[in-house]
Amino acid sequence: MERPTRITLNPQVMGGKPCIRQTRVTVGTVVGLRAAGHSTEEILRAYPYLEEEDLRDALAYAAWRAEEIDVPLVQPT
């Protein structure tokens, strides 16, 4: 899966959390709203500057991150 293009990471914005298109709306916010049962239409009404594709990319990014494998840099002794 390709990395979603509408997700930005900037250490100066929201502590470096993944956000949607240089906004301060984090991927976690979108995922949390969907998990709480809010529809795409409800989220877009609450954040009118977002687009449906933004929400799809946020969910795709969250799924991509969930599938990553963490590898320790130092092996335990």
C-alpha positions as CSV (number, residue, x, y, z in Angstrom):
1,M,0.0,0.0,0.0
2,E,1.3,3.4,-0.9
3,R,1.6,6.0,1.9
4,P,-1.5,8.3,1.8
5,T,-0.6,11.6,0.1
6,R,-2.9,13.9,2.2
7,I,-1.3,13.1,5.5
8,T,1.5,15.4,6.7
9,L,4.0,15.2,9.5
10,N,5.6,18.4,10.9
11,P,7.3,18.5,14.3
12,Q,6.1,22.1,14.6
13,V,2.4,21.2,14.2
14,M,0.5,19.1,16.8
15,G,3.7,17.8,18.2
16,G,4.6,16.0,15.0
17,K,1.4,13.9,15.0
18,P,0.1,12.9,11.5
19,C,-2.3,15.6,10.3
20,I,-4.5,16.1,7.3
21,R,-3.1,18.4,4.7
22,Q,-1.2,20.8,6.9
23,T,-4.2,21.4,9.1
24,R,-4.3,20.7,12.9
25,V,-6.8,17.9,12.4
26,T,-5.0,14.7,13.4
27,V,-5.4,11.3,12.0
28,G,-6.2,10.2,15.5
29,T,-9.1,12.7,15.6
30,V,-10.7,11.3,12.5
31,V,-10.2,7.7,13.6
32,G,-11.6,8.5,17.0
33,L,-14.7,10.1,15.5
34,R,-15.3,7.2,13.2
35,A,-14.8,4.7,16.1
36,A,-17.4,6.7,18.1
37,G,-19.9,6.1,15.3
38,H,-19.8,9.5,13.5
39,S,-20.5,9.3,9.8
40,T,-18.4,10.9,7.0
41,E,-21.1,13.5,6.6
42,E,-21.1,14.4,10.3
43,I,-17.3,14.8,10.3
44,L,-17.3,16.9,7.2
45,R,-20.0,19.2,8.7
46,A,-17.8,19.6,11.9
47,Y,-14.7,20.2,9.8
48,P,-16.0,21.9,6.6
49,Y,-12.4,22.5,5.2
50,L,-11.9,18.7,5.0
51,E,-12.8,16.6,2.0
52,E,-14.0,13.0,1.8
53,E,-10.7,11.9,0.4
54,D,-9.0,13.4,3.5
55,L,-11.0,11.1,5.7
56,R,-10.2,8.0,3.5
57,D,-6.5,8.9,3.6
58,A,-6.6,9.3,7.4
59,L,-8.2,5.8,7.8
60,A,-5.7,4.3,5.3
61,Y,-2.8,5.9,7.1
62,A,-4.0,4.5,10.4
63,A,-4.4,1.0,8.9
64,W,-0.9,1.3,7.4
65,R,0.7,2.3,10.7
66,A,-1.2,-0.5,12.5
67,E,0.4,-3.0,10.2
68,E,4.0,-1.8,10.7
69,I,6.4,-3.9,12.7
70,D,8.5,-2.3,15.4
71,V,12.1,-3.5,15.3
72,P,14.2,-2.6,18.3
73,L,17.4,-0.7,17.5
74,V,19.3,-2.5,20.2
75,Q,19.0,-6.2,20.9
76,P,18.3,-7.0,24.6
77,T,21.2,-8.7,26.3
